[in-house]
């Protein structure tokens, strides 16, 4: 879980390109929350956030002709899509397994959303992957960071860092 830090926070002192990248990371996190939150309110709030972030990124990209993570962005015939940037930023958020690196604006937001993000990501019954095996999450021990995953007829105990949720 990525705590709030200078890189993840927007401020007037932040350089333009850093701010531009943070907006796109925040879009990715909102997209992730939309996928994992079971409630309609959480999903609609994520939609609002995503739309606002995408609009701001488009405005900045268009004015400065810089690449974005969005394949559908273009300025006339010129594409504003940067596939390498998209891969890089998605990897920074999703990592190689375990809980994604959620971004929080500040300590207050981390306190408010951190537990909900963790619980929704590791929701019981969620489809998960361990290596090439796919199963369903049966139980989670957050204190030990262990999940119990049913694959076929077996239930395996695994460190959550080696488990990825299928979204």
MODELLER restraints for C-alpha pairs under 7 A, 6 or more apart:
rsr = mdl.restraints
at = mdl.atoms
rsr.add(forms.Gaussian(group=physical.xy_distance, feature=features.Distance(at['CA:1:A'], at['CA:99:A']), mean=6.60, stdev=0.5))
rsr.add(forms.Gaussian(group=physical.xy_distance, feature=features.Distance(at['CA:1:A'], at['CA:100:A']), mean=6.28, stdev=0.5))
rsr.add(forms.Gaussian(group=physical.xy_distance, feature=features.Distance(at['CA:1:A'], at['CA:101:A']), mean=4.44, stdev=0.5))
rsr.add(forms.Gaussian(group=physical.xy_distance, feature=features.Distance(at['CA:1:A'], at['CA:102:A']), mean=5.38, stdev=0.5))
rsr.add(forms.Gaussian(group=physical.xy_distance, feature=features.Distance(at['CA:2:A'], at['CA:101:A']), mean=4.75, stdev=0.5))
rsr.add(forms.Gaussian(group=physical.xy_distance, feature=features.Distance(at['CA:2:A'], at['CA:102:A']), mean=5.35, stdev=0.5))
rsr.add(forms.Gaussian(group=physical.xy_distance, feature=features.Distance(at['CA:2:A'], at['CA:103:A']), mean=5.51, stdev=0.5))
rsr.add(forms.Gaussian(group=physical.xy_distance, feature=features.Distance(at['CA:3:A'], at['CA:103:A']), mean=6.44, stdev=0.5))
rsr.add(forms.Gaussian(group=physical.xy_distance, feature=features.Distance(at['CA:3:A'], at['CA:104:A']), mean=6.14, stdev=0.5))
rsr.add(forms.Gaussian(group=physical.xy_distance, feature=features.Distance(at['CA:3:A'], at['CA:110:A']), mean=6.91, stdev=0.5))
rsr.add(forms.Gaussian(group=physical.xy_distance, feature=features.Distance(at['CA:4:A'], at['CA:103:A']), mean=6.42, stdev=0.5))
rsr.add(forms.Gaussian(group=physical.xy_distance, feature=features.Distance(at['CA:4:A'], at['CA:104:A']), mean=5.01, stdev=0.5))
rsr.add(forms.Gaussian(group=physical.xy_distance, feature=features.Distance(at['CA:4:A'], at['CA:105:A']), mean=5.76, stdev=0.5))
rsr.add(forms.Gaussian(group=physical.xy_distance, feature=features.Distance(at['CA:4:A'], at['CA:106:A']), mean=5.20, stdev=0.5))
rsr.add(forms.Gaussian(group=physical.xy_distance, feature=features.Distance(at['CA:4:A'], at['CA:107:A']), mean=6.53, stdev=0.5))
rsr.add(forms.Gaussian(group=physical.xy_distance, feature=features.Distance(at['CA:8:A'], at['CA:22:A']), mean=5.97, stdev=0.5))
rsr.add(forms.Gaussian(group=physical.xy_distance, feature=features.Distance(at['CA:8:A'], at['CA:103:A']), mean=6.53, stdev=0.5))
rsr.add(forms.Gaussian(group=physical.xy_distance, feature=features.Distance(at['CA:8:A'], at['CA:105:A']), mean=6.98, stdev=0.5))
rsr.add(forms.Gaussian(group=physical.xy_distance, feature=features.Distance(at['CA:9:A'], at['CA:105:A']), mean=5.63, stdev=0.5))
rsr.add(forms.Gaussian(group=physical.xy_distance, feature=features.Distance(at['CA:10:A'], at['CA:19:A']), mean=6.19, stdev=0.5))
rsr.add(forms.Gaussian(group=physical.xy_distance, feature=features.Distance(at['CA:20:A'], at['CA:57:A']), mean=6.55, stdev=0.5))
rsr.add(forms.Gaussian(group=physical.xy_distance, feature=features.Distance(at['CA:23:A'], at['CA:53:A']), mean=5.99, stdev=0.5))
rsr.add(forms.Gaussian(group=physical.xy_distance, feature=features.Distance(at['CA:23:A'], at['CA:57:A']), mean=6.86, stdev=0.5))
rsr.add(forms.Gaussian(group=physical.xy_distance, feature=features.Distance(at['CA:25:A'], at['CA:89:A']), mean=6.46, stdev=0.5))
rsr.add(forms.Gaussian(group=physical.xy_distance, feature=features.Distance(at['CA:26:A'], at['CA:103:A']), mean=6.81, stdev=0.5))
rsr.add(forms.Gaussian(group=physical.xy_distance, feature=features.Distance(at['CA:27:A'], at['CA:50:A']), mean=5.25, stdev=0.5))
rsr.add(forms.Gaussian(group=physical.xy_distance, feature=features.Distance(at['CA:27:A'], at['CA:53:A']), mean=5.89, stdev=0.5))
rsr.add(forms.Gaussian(group=physical.xy_distance, feature=features.Distance(at['CA:29:A'], at['CA:102:A']), mean=6.11, stdev=0.5))
rsr.add(forms.Gaussian(group=physical.xy_distance, feature=features.Distance(at['CA:29:A'], at['CA:103:A']), mean=6.88, stdev=0.5))
rsr.add(forms.Gaussian(group=physical.xy_distance, feature=features.Distance(at['CA:30:A'], at['CA:46:A']), mean=5.12, stdev=0.5))
rsr.add(forms.Gaussian(group=physical.xy_distance, feature=features.Distance(at['CA:30:A'], at['CA:49:A']), mean=6.58, stdev=0.5))
rsr.add(forms.Gaussian(group=physical.xy_distance, feature=features.Distance(at['CA:30:A'], at['CA:50:A']), mean=6.10, stdev=0.5))
rsr.add(forms.Gaussian(group=physical.xy_distance, feature=features.Distance(at['CA:31:A'], at['CA:46:A']), mean=6.60, stdev=0.5))
rsr.add(forms.Gaussian(group=physical.xy_distance, feature=features.Distance(at['CA:31:A'], at['CA:50:A']), mean=6.80, stdev=0.5))
rsr.add(forms.Gaussian(group=physical.xy_distance, feature=features.Distance(at['CA:33:A'], at['CA:46:A']), mean=6.65, stdev=0.5))
rsr.add(forms.Gaussian(group=physical.xy_distance, feature=features.Distance(at['CA:34:A'], at['CA:42:A']), mean=6.70, stdev=0.5))
rsr.add(forms.Gaussian(group=physical.xy_distance, feature=features.Distance(at['CA:34:A'], at['CA:43:A']), mean=4.61, stdev=0.5))
rsr.add(forms.Gaussian(group=physical.xy_distance, feature=features.Distance(at['CA:34:A'], at['CA:46:A']), mean=5.44, stdev=0.5))
rsr.add(forms.Gaussian(group=physical.xy_distance, feature=features.Distance(at['CA:35:A'], at['CA:167:A']), mean=6.75, stdev=0.5))
rsr.add(forms.Gaussian(group=physical.xy_distance, feature=features.Distance(at['CA:36:A'], at['CA:120:A']), mean=5.64, stdev=0.5))
rsr.add(forms.Gaussian(group=physical.xy_distance, feature=features.Distance(at['CA:36:A'], at['CA:121:A']), mean=5.69, stdev=0.5))
rsr.add(forms.Gaussian(group=physical.xy_distance, feature=features.Distance(at['CA:37:A'], at['CA:43:A']), mean=6.44, stdev=0.5))
rsr.add(forms.Gaussian(group=physical.xy_distance, feature=features.Distance(at['CA:37:A'], at['CA:120:A']), mean=5.79, stdev=0.5))
rsr.add(forms.Gaussian(group=physical.xy_distance, feature=features.Distance(at['CA:61:A'], at['CA:67:A']), mean=6.59, stdev=0.5))
rsr.add(forms.Gaussian(group=physical.xy_distance, feature=features.Distance(at['CA:62:A'], at['CA:75:A']), mean=6.45, stdev=0.5))
rsr.add(forms.Gaussian(group=physical.xy_distance, feature=features.Distance(at['CA:66:A'], at['CA:80:A']), mean=6.31, stdev=0.5))
rsr.add(forms.Gaussian(group=physical.xy_distance, feature=features.Distance(at['CA:67:A'], at['CA:80:A']), mean=4.56, stdev=0.5))
rsr.add(forms.Gaussian(group=physical.xy_distance, feature=features.Distance(at['CA:67:A'], at['CA:81:A']), mean=5.10, stdev=0.5))
rsr.add(forms.Gaussian(group=physical.xy_distance, feature=features.Distance(at['CA:67:A'], at['CA:82:A']), mean=4.87, stdev=0.5))
rsr.add(forms.Gaussian(group=physical.xy_distance, feature=features.Distance(at['CA:68:A'], at['CA:80:A']), mean=5.87, stdev=0.5))
rsr.add(forms.Gaussian(group=physical.xy_distance, feature=features.Distance(at['CA:68:A'], at['CA:81:A']), mean=5.00, stdev=0.5))
rsr.add(forms.Gaussian(group=physical.xy_distance, feature=features.Distance(at['CA:68:A'], at['CA:82:A']), mean=5.35, stdev=0.5))
rsr.add(forms.Gaussian(group=physical.xy_distance, feature=features.Distance(at['CA:68:A'], at['CA:85:A']), mean=6.94, stdev=0.5))
rsr.add(forms.Gaussian(group=physical.xy_distance, feature=features.Distance(at['CA:69:A'], at['CA:81:A']), mean=5.91, stdev=0.5))
rsr.add(forms.Gaussian(group=physical.xy_distance, feature=features.Distance(at['CA:69:A'], at['CA:82:A']), mean=5.86, stdev=0.5))
rsr.add(forms.Gaussian(group=physical.xy_distance, feature=features.Distance(at['CA:69:A'], at['CA:83:A']), mean=6.59, stdev=0.5))
rsr.add(forms.Gaussian(group=physical.xy_distance, feature=features.Distance(at['CA:69:A'], at['CA:85:A']), mean=6.16, stdev=0.5))
rsr.add(forms.Gaussian(group=physical.xy_distance, feature=features.Distance(at['CA:69:A'], at['CA:86:A']), mean=4.36, stdev=0.5))
rsr.add(forms.Gaussian(group=physical.xy_distance, feature=features.Distance(at['CA:70:A'], at['CA:81:A']), mean=5.59, stdev=0.5))
rsr.add(forms.Gaussian(group=physical.xy_distance, feature=features.Distance(at['CA:71:A'], at['CA:81:A']), mean=5.00, stdev=0.5))
rsr.add(forms.Gaussian(group=physical.xy_distance, feature=features.Distance(at['CA:73:A'], at['CA:79:A']), mean=6.16, stdev=0.5))
rsr.add(forms.Gaussian(group=physical.xy_distance, feature=features.Distance(at['CA:73:A'], at['CA:80:A']), mean=5.29, stdev=0.5))
rsr.add(forms.Gaussian(group=physical.xy_distance, feature=features.Distance(at['CA:73:A'], at['CA:81:A']), mean=6.12, stdev=0.5))
rsr.add(forms.Gaussian(group=physical.xy_distance, feature=features.Distance(at['CA:74:A'], at['CA:80:A']), mean=4.98, stdev=0.5))
rsr.add(forms.Gaussian(group=physical.xy_distance, feature=features.Distance(at['CA:93:A'], at['CA:100:A']), mean=5.61, stdev=0.5))
rsr.add(forms.Gaussian(group=physical.xy_distance, feature=features.Distance(at['CA:93:A'], at['CA:101:A']), mean=4.75, stdev=0.5))
rsr.add(forms.Gaussian(group=physical.xy_distance, feature=features.Distance(at['CA:93:A'], at['CA:102:A']), mean=6.64, stdev=0.5))
rsr.add(forms.Gaussian(group=physical.xy_distance, feature=features.Distance(at['CA:94:A'], at['CA:100:A']), mean=4.49, stdev=0.5))
rsr.add(forms.Gaussian(group=physical.xy_distance, feature=features.Distance(at['CA:94:A'], at['CA:101:A']), mean=6.23, stdev=0.5))
rsr.add(forms.Gaussian(group=physical.xy_distance, feature=features.Distance(at['CA:97:A'], at['CA:161:A']), mean=5.54, stdev=0.5))
rsr.add(forms.Gaussian(group=physical.xy_distance, feature=features.Distance(at['CA:97:A'], at['CA:162:A']), mean=5.44, stdev=0.5))
rsr.add(forms.Gaussian(group=physical.xy_distance, feature=features.Distance(at['CA:97:A'], at['CA:163:A']), mean=5.49, stdev=0.5))
rsr.add(forms.Gaussian(group=physical.xy_distance, feature=features.Distance(at['CA:97:A'], at['CA:164:A']), mean=4.89, stdev=0.5))
rsr.add(forms.Gaussian(group=physical.xy_distance, feature=features.Distance(at['CA:98:A'], at['CA:160:A']), mean=5.22, stdev=0.5))
rsr.add(forms.Gaussian(group=physical.xy_distance, feature=features.Distance(at['CA:98:A'], at['CA:161:A']), mean=3.80, stdev=0.5))
rsr.add(forms.Gaussian(group=physical.xy_distance, feature=features.Distance(at['CA:98:A'], at['CA:162:A']), mean=5.82, stdev=0.5))
rsr.add(forms.Gaussian(group=physical.xy_distance, feature=features.Distance(at['CA:98:A'], at['CA:163:A']), mean=5.35, stdev=0.5))
rsr.add(forms.Gaussian(group=physical.xy_distance, feature=features.Distance(at['CA:98:A'], at['CA:164:A']), mean=5.64, stdev=0.5))
rsr.add(forms.Gaussian(group=physical.xy_distance, feature=features.Distance(at['CA:99:A'], at['CA:161:A']), mean=6.98, stdev=0.5))
rsr.add(forms.Gaussian(group=physical.xy_distance, feature=features.Distance(at['CA:104:A'], at['CA:110:A']), mean=5.35, stdev=0.5))
rsr.add(forms.Gaussian(group=physical.xy_distance, feature=features.Distance(at['CA:124:A'], at['CA:137:A']), mean=5.29, stdev=0.5))
rsr.add(forms.Gaussian(group=physical.xy_distance, feature=features.Distance(at['CA:124:A'], at['CA:138:A']), mean=5.59, stdev=0.5))
rsr.add(forms.Gaussian(group=physical.xy_distance, feature=features.Distance(at['CA:124:A'], at['CA:139:A']), mean=6.27, stdev=0.5))
rsr.add(forms.Gaussian(group=physical.xy_distance, feature=features.Distance(at['CA:125:A'], at['CA:136:A']), mean=5.35, stdev=0.5))
rsr.add(forms.Gaussian(group=physical.xy_distance, feature=features.Distance(at['CA:125:A'], at['CA:137:A']), mean=4.97, stdev=0.5))
rsr.add(forms.Gaussian(group=physical.xy_distance, feature=features.Distance(at['CA:125:A'], at['CA:138:A']), mean=5.95, stdev=0.5))
rsr.add(forms.Gaussian(group=physical.xy_distance, feature=features.Distance(at['CA:126:A'], at['CA:136:A']), mean=5.47, stdev=0.5))
rsr.add(forms.Gaussian(group=physical.xy_distance, feature=features.Distance(at['CA:126:A'], at['CA:137:A']), mean=5.43, stdev=0.5))
rsr.add(forms.Gaussian(group=physical.xy_distance, feature=features.Distance(at['CA:127:A'], at['CA:135:A']), mean=5.75, stdev=0.5))
rsr.add(forms.Gaussian(group=physical.xy_distance, feature=features.Distance(at['CA:127:A'], at['CA:136:A']), mean=4.53, stdev=0.5))
rsr.add(forms.Gaussian(group=physical.xy_distance, feature=features.Distance(at['CA:127:A'], at['CA:137:A']), mean=6.47, stdev=0.5))
rsr.add(forms.Gaussian(group=physical.xy_distance, feature=features.Distance(at['CA:127:A'], at['CA:165:A']), mean=6.08, stdev=0.5))
rsr.add(forms.Gaussian(group=physical.xy_distance, feature=features.Distance(at['CA:127:A'], at['CA:166:A']), mean=5.56, stdev=0.5))
rsr.add(forms.Gaussian(group=physical.xy_distance, feature=features.Distance(at['CA:128:A'], at['CA:134:A']), mean=5.70, stdev=0.5))
rsr.add(forms.Gaussian(group=physical.xy_distance, feature=features.Distance(at['CA:128:A'], at['CA:135:A']), mean=5.46, stdev=0.5))
rsr.add(forms.Gaussian(group=physical.xy_distance, feature=features.Distance(at['CA:128:A'], at['CA:136:A']), mean=5.69, stdev=0.5))
rsr.add(forms.Gaussian(group=physical.xy_distance, feature=features.Distance(at['CA:128:A'], at['CA:137:A']), mean=6.61, stdev=0.5))
rsr.add(forms.Gaussian(group=physical.xy_distance, feature=features.Distance(at['CA:128:A'], at['CA:163:A']), mean=6.68, stdev=0.5))
rsr.add(forms.Gaussian(group=physical.xy_distance, feature=features.Distance(at['CA:128:A'], at['CA:164:A']), mean=5.52, stdev=0.5))
rsr.add(forms.Gaussian(group=physical.xy_distance, feature=features.Distance(at['CA:128:A'], at['CA:165:A']), mean=4.21, stdev=0.5))
rsr.add(forms.Gaussian(group=physical.xy_distance, feature=features.Distance(at['CA:128:A'], at['CA:166:A']), mean=5.16, stdev=0.5))
rsr.add(forms.Gaussian(group=physical.xy_distance, feature=features.Distance(at['CA:129:A'], at['CA:135:A']), mean=6.35, stdev=0.5))
rsr.add(forms.Gaussian(group=physical.xy_distance, feature=features.Distance(at['CA:129:A'], at['CA:163:A']), mean=5.83, stdev=0.5))
rsr.add(forms.Gaussian(group=physical.xy_distance, feature=features.Distance(at['CA:129:A'], at['CA:164:A']), mean=5.18, stdev=0.5))
rsr.add(forms.Gaussian(group=physical.xy_distance, feature=features.Distance(at['CA:129:A'], at['CA:165:A']), mean=6.17, stdev=0.5))
rsr.add(forms.Gaussian(group=physical.xy_distance, feature=features.Distance(at['CA:129:A'], at['CA:166:A']), mean=6.57, stdev=0.5))
rsr.add(forms.Gaussian(group=physical.xy_distance, feature=features.Distance(at['CA:130:A'], at['CA:162:A']), mean=6.55, stdev=0.5))
rsr.add(forms.Gaussian(group=physical.xy_distance, feature=features.Distance(at['CA:130:A'], at['CA:163:A']), mean=5.12, stdev=0.5))
rsr.add(forms.Gaussian(group=physical.xy_distance, feature=features.Distance(at['CA:130:A'], at['CA:164:A']), mean=6.68, stdev=0.5))
rsr.add(forms.Gaussian(group=physical.xy_distance, feature=features.Distance(at['CA:134:A'], at['CA:151:A']), mean=6.53, stdev=0.5))
rsr.add(forms.Gaussian(group=physical.xy_distance, feature=features.Distance(at['CA:135:A'], at['CA:149:A']), mean=6.03, stdev=0.5))
rsr.add(forms.Gaussian(group=physical.xy_distance, feature=features.Distance(at['CA:135:A'], at['CA:150:A']), mean=5.28, stdev=0.5))
rsr.add(forms.Gaussian(group=physical.xy_distance, feature=features.Distance(at['CA:135:A'], at['CA:151:A']), mean=4.50, stdev=0.5))
rsr.add(forms.Gaussian(group=physical.xy_distance, feature=features.Distance(at['CA:136:A'], at['CA:149:A']), mean=5.47, stdev=0.5))
rsr.add(forms.Gaussian(group=physical.xy_distance, feature=features.Distance(at['CA:136:A'], at['CA:150:A']), mean=5.29, stdev=0.5))
rsr.add(forms.Gaussian(group=physical.xy_distance, feature=features.Distance(at['CA:136:A'], at['CA:151:A']), mean=6.89, stdev=0.5))
rsr.add(forms.Gaussian(group=physical.xy_distance, feature=features.Distance(at['CA:137:A'], at['CA:147:A']), mean=6.86, stdev=0.5))
rsr.add(forms.Gaussian(group=physical.xy_distance, feature=features.Distance(at['CA:137:A'], at['CA:148:A']), mean=6.04, stdev=0.5))
rsr.add(forms.Gaussian(group=physical.xy_distance, feature=features.Distance(at['CA:137:A'], at['CA:149:A']), mean=4.61, stdev=0.5))
rsr.add(forms.Gaussian(group=physical.xy_distance, feature=features.Distance(at['CA:137:A'], at['CA:150:A']), mean=6.44, stdev=0.5))
rsr.add(forms.Gaussian(group=physical.xy_distance, feature=features.Distance(at['CA:138:A'], at['CA:148:A']), mean=5.46, stdev=0.5))
rsr.add(forms.Gaussian(group=physical.xy_distance, feature=features.Distance(at['CA:138:A'], at['CA:149:A']), mean=5.55, stdev=0.5))
rsr.add(forms.Gaussian(group=physical.xy_distance, feature=features.Distance(at['CA:138:A'], at['CA:150:A']), mean=6.44, stdev=0.5))
rsr.add(forms.Gaussian(group=physical.xy_distance, feature=features.Distance(at['CA:139:A'], at['CA:147:A']), mean=5.83, stdev=0.5))
rsr.add(forms.Gaussian(group=physical.xy_distance, feature=features.Distance(at['CA:139:A'], at['CA:148:A']), mean=5.09, stdev=0.5))
rsr.add(forms.Gaussian(group=physical.xy_distance, feature=features.Distance(at['CA:140:A'], at['CA:146:A']), mean=5.89, stdev=0.5))
rsr.add(forms.Gaussian(group=physical.xy_distance, feature=features.Distance(at['CA:140:A'], at['CA:147:A']), mean=4.46, stdev=0.5))
rsr.add(forms.Gaussian(group=physical.xy_distance, feature=features.Distance(at['CA:140:A'], at['CA:148:A']), mean=6.27, stdev=0.5))
rsr.add(forms.Gaussian(group=physical.xy_distance, feature=features.Distance(at['CA:141:A'], at['CA:147:A']), mean=6.29, stdev=0.5))
rsr.add(forms.Gaussian(group=physical.xy_distance, feature=features.Distance(at['CA:145:A'], at['CA:159:A']), mean=5.92, stdev=0.5))
rsr.add(forms.Gaussian(group=physical.xy_distance, feature=features.Distance(at['CA:145:A'], at['CA:160:A']), mean=5.66, stdev=0.5))
rsr.add(forms.Gaussian(group=physical.xy_distance, feature=features.Distance(at['CA:146:A'], at['CA:157:A']), mean=6.69, stdev=0.5))
rsr.add(forms.Gaussian(group=physical.xy_distance, feature=features.Distance(at['CA:146:A'], at['CA:158:A']), mean=5.53, stdev=0.5))
rsr.add(forms.Gaussian(group=physical.xy_distance, feature=features.Distance(at['CA:146:A'], at['CA:159:A']), mean=4.52, stdev=0.5))
rsr.add(forms.Gaussian(group=physical.xy_distance, feature=features.Distance(at['CA:146:A'], at['CA:160:A']), mean=5.30, stdev=0.5))
rsr.add(forms.Gaussian(group=physical.xy_distance, feature=features.Distance(at['CA:147:A'], at['CA:157:A']), mean=5.81, stdev=0.5))
rsr.add(forms.Gaussian(group=physical.xy_distance, feature=features.Distance(at['CA:147:A'], at['CA:158:A']), mean=5.37, stdev=0.5))
rsr.add(forms.Gaussian(group=physical.xy_distance, feature=features.Distance(at['CA:147:A'], at['CA:159:A']), mean=6.28, stdev=0.5))
rsr.add(forms.Gaussian(group=physical.xy_distance, feature=features.Distance(at['CA:147:A'], at['CA:160:A']), mean=5.76, stdev=0.5))
rsr.add(forms.Gaussian(group=physical.xy_distance, feature=features.Distance(at['CA:148:A'], at['CA:155:A']), mean=6.14, stdev=0.5))
rsr.add(forms.Gaussian(group=physical.xy_distance, feature=features.Distance(at['CA:148:A'], at['CA:156:A']), mean=5.44, stdev=0.5))
rsr.add(forms.Gaussian(group=physical.xy_distance, feature=features.Distance(at['CA:148:A'], at['CA:157:A']), mean=4.59, stdev=0.5))
rsr.add(forms.Gaussian(group=physical.xy_distance, feature=features.Distance(at['CA:148:A'], at['CA:158:A']), mean=6.35, stdev=0.5))
rsr.add(forms.Gaussian(group=physical.xy_distance, feature=features.Distance(at['CA:149:A'], at['CA:155:A']), mean=5.28, stdev=0.5))
rsr.add(forms.Gaussian(group=physical.xy_distance, feature=features.Distance(at['CA:149:A'], at['CA:156:A']), mean=5.15, stdev=0.5))
rsr.add(forms.Gaussian(group=physical.xy_distance, feature=features.Distance(at['CA:149:A'], at['CA:157:A']), mean=6.50, stdev=0.5))
rsr.add(forms.Gaussian(group=physical.xy_distance, feature=features.Distance(at['CA:150:A'], at['CA:156:A']), mean=6.31, stdev=0.5))
